[in-house]
Amino acid sequence: METKIIDFYTEDGVKLNGYIKSNKSSKIIISCHGMTSNCFKERDYQIADIALENGIDFFAFNSRGSEVVKFVHRYQDGTSTKFLGGTCFEDVREGYYDIKAAIEEAIARGYERIYLQGHSLGSTKTLYTYTRLKKEKYTYLDNIKGIILLSLVDIPTAIKTFLGENYEKTLKYAKEKNKNGNSNEIMPDGSFINPISVKTFLIYTEDNKDIDFAKYSDKNYDFKELNGVDVPLFMRFGNENEMILQKADDLVKMLNNKIKKKDKDISYINGADHSYHGKERILSNEIVSFIKKYDEKK
């Protein structure tokens, strides 16, 4: 086994980094982290170790939205510029460029069978990206063999619940700031679970039609994006301190009824929290079992 720290570039010129753990397989998991996070997590380490034991390589990377606030460097036309990134300033839809670049980095390294994995906001990015690539008839779409979504969050509803009676007032504040050209200002304390810019707050609350596909509380929603995944689908949740309004078993039951795909594995891990602390090995084994089950059918 070898581990390589790598740099790679998106089509819009952003420099990203990450690592690949390899046993020279043709199969690889590409992992996209969540809010304020990065690719160096115990959860990913354990998934990588168990995947490698089972003939699957592992690639985790830092997106332009990693950490809370950072400068992101863009290289275009022979010049270098930088802009504010991190969770505080990111446009979640730009995760498309990051995941697409990771896919193409894996393809360039000889990988043929790719499993896209996301955690929390990374799951939002993964499903958004896959849906967009499918619409675009992406060149390497057939190389994507499975989608793995860990703790996919209904972000718009979570914000409304978090703010409660202060939601409309907070939204009005953000809209006024944006109207006056102050989209990069930081929202007041208590507006979100972590520091967030006006621009990013409005993407989650107002300009969210392209990422609002985890409508767990909408009994009439058809989950067309999840039903539109044409490859095997794996979804997991925790049932302690998870970022869901429902009980995990009720949510899983509803999703299994709503998502009509046959090649799916939707469940929860008893005792797991949103980050799967202490349950990483259970999660890892379930992910690898899912991949092996459907990979062997190809």
Secondary structure in CASP SS format (residue, H / E / C, confidence):
PFRMAT SS
TARGET T0000
AUTHOR 0000-0000-0000
METHOD secondary structure of the structure
MODEL  1
M C 1.00
E E 1.00
T E 1.00
K E 1.00
I E 1.00
I E 1.00
D E 1.00
F E 1.00
Y E 1.00
T C 1.00
E C 1.00
D C 1.00
G C 1.00
V E 1.00
K E 1.00
L E 1.00
N E 1.00
G E 1.00
Y E 1.00
I E 1.00
K E 1.00
S E 1.00
N C 1.00
K C 1.00
S C 1.00
S C 1.00
K E 1.00
I E 1.00
I E 1.00
I E 1.00
S E 1.00
C E 1.00
H C 1.00
G C 1.00
M C 1.00
T C 1.00
S C 1.00
N C 1.00
C C 1.00
F C 1.00
K C 1.00
E H 1.00
R H 1.00
D H 1.00
Y H 1.00
Q H 1.00
I H 1.00
A H 1.00
D H 1.00
I H 1.00
A H 1.00
L H 1.00
E H 1.00
N C 1.00
G C 1.00
I C 1.00
D E 1.00
F E 1.00
F E 1.00
A E 1.00
F E 1.00
N E 1.00
S C 1.00
R C 1.00
G C 1.00
S C 1.00
E C 1.00
V C 1.00
V C 1.00
K E 1.00
F E 1.00
V E 1.00
H E 1.00
R E 1.00
Y E 1.00
Q E 1.00
D C 1.00
G C 1.00
T E 1.00
S E 1.00
T E 1.00
K E 1.00
F E 1.00
L E 1.00
G E 1.00
G C 1.00
T C 1.00
C C 1.00
F C 1.00
E C 1.00
D C 1.00
V H 1.00
R H 1.00
E H 1.00
G H 1.00
Y H 1.00
Y H 1.00
D H 1.00
I H 1.00
K H 1.00
A H 1.00
A H 1.00
I H 1.00
E H 1.00
E H 1.00
A H 1.00
I H 1.00
A H 1.00
R C 1.00
G C 1.00
Y C 1.00
E C 1.00
R E 1.00
I E 1.00
Y E 1.00
L E 1.00
Q E 1.00
G E 1.00
H E 1.00
S C 1.00
L H 1.00
G H 1.00
S H 1.00
T H 1.00
K H 1.00
T H 1.00
L H 1.00
Y H 1.00
T H 1.00
Y H 1.00
T H 1.00
R H 1.00
L H 1.00
K H 1.00
K H 1.00
E C 1.00
K C 1.00
Y C 1.00
T C 1.00
Y C 1.00
L H 1.00
D H 1.00
N H 1.00
I E 1.00
K E 1.00
G E 1.00
I E 1.00
I E 1.00
L E 1.00
L E 1.00
S C 1.00
L C 1.00
V C 1.00
D C 1.00
I H 1.00
P H 1.00
T H 1.00
A H 1.00
I H 1.00
K H 1.00
T H 1.00
F H 1.00
L H 1.00
G H 1.00
E H 1.00
N H 1.00
Y H 1.00
E H 1.00
K H 1.00
T H 1.00
L H 1.00
K H 1.00
Y H 1.00
A H 1.00
K H 1.00
E H 1.00
K H 1.00
N H 1.00
K H 1.00
N C 1.00
G C 1.00
N C 1.00
S C 1.00
N C 1.00
E C 1.00
I E 1.00
M C 1.00
P C 1.00
D C 1.00
G C 1.00
S C 1.00
F C 1.00
I C 1.00
N C 1.00
P C 1.00
I C 1.00
S E 1.00
V H 1.00
K H 1.00
T H 1.00
F H 1.00
L H 1.00
I H 1.00
Y H 1.00
T H 1.00
E C 1.00
D C 1.00
N C 1.00
K C 1.00
D C 1.00
I C 1.00
D C 1.00
F C 1.00
A C 1.00
K C 1.00
Y C 1.00
S C 1.00
D C 1.00
K C 1.00
N C 1.00
Y C 1.00
D C 1.00
F C 1.00
K H 1.00
E H 1.00
L H 1.00
N H 1.00
G C 1.00
V C 1.00
D C 1.00
V C 1.00
P C 1.00
L E 1.00
F E 1.00
M E 1.00
R E 1.00
F E 1.00
G E 1.00
N C 1.00
E C 1.00
N C 1.00
E C 1.00
M C 1.00
I C 1.00
L C 1.00
Q C 1.00
K C 1.00
A H 1.00
D H 1.00
D H 1.00
L H 1.00
V H 1.00
K H 1.00
M H 1.00
L H 1.00
N H 1.00
N H 1.00
K H 1.00
I C 1.00
K C 1.00
K C 1.00
K C 1.00
D C 1.00
K E 1.00
D E 1.00
I E 1.00
S E 1.00
Y E 1.00
I E 1.00
N C 1.00
G C 1.00
A C 1.00
D C 1.00
H C 1.00
S C 1.00
Y C 1.00
H C 1.00
G C 1.00
K C 1.00
E H 1.00
R H 1.00
I H 1.00
L H 1.00
S H 1.00
N H 1.00
E H 1.00
I H 1.00
V H 1.00
S H 1.00
F H 1.00
I H 1.00
K H 1.00
K H 1.00
Y H 1.00
D H 1.00
E C 1.00
K C 1.00
K C 1.00
END
